[in-house]
Amino acid sequence: MANINRIKIVLVEKMKTNKWLADQIGKDQDTVSKWCTNTTQPTLETLVEIARILEVDIRELLIHTDNHKITMTIL
């Protein structure tokens, strides 16, 4: 599976741990670990909550995609 989110990177930039994030959002640490390794993905609602807690724009939690490629794929 491709890396879809940057949660782990943003946590490192903010000097926070998976455990800290899990405590903040009331999720199991194993769940947060799976998000950080891109094994699974959080829901959109959870991603919004993570962005709020980490005080970042939600876009910072997402991997940049090439809009041109996406457009070409859709066409």
Helices and strands as residue ranges (DSSP letters): H 7-13, H 18-25, H 29-36, H 44-54, G 58-61, H 67-74
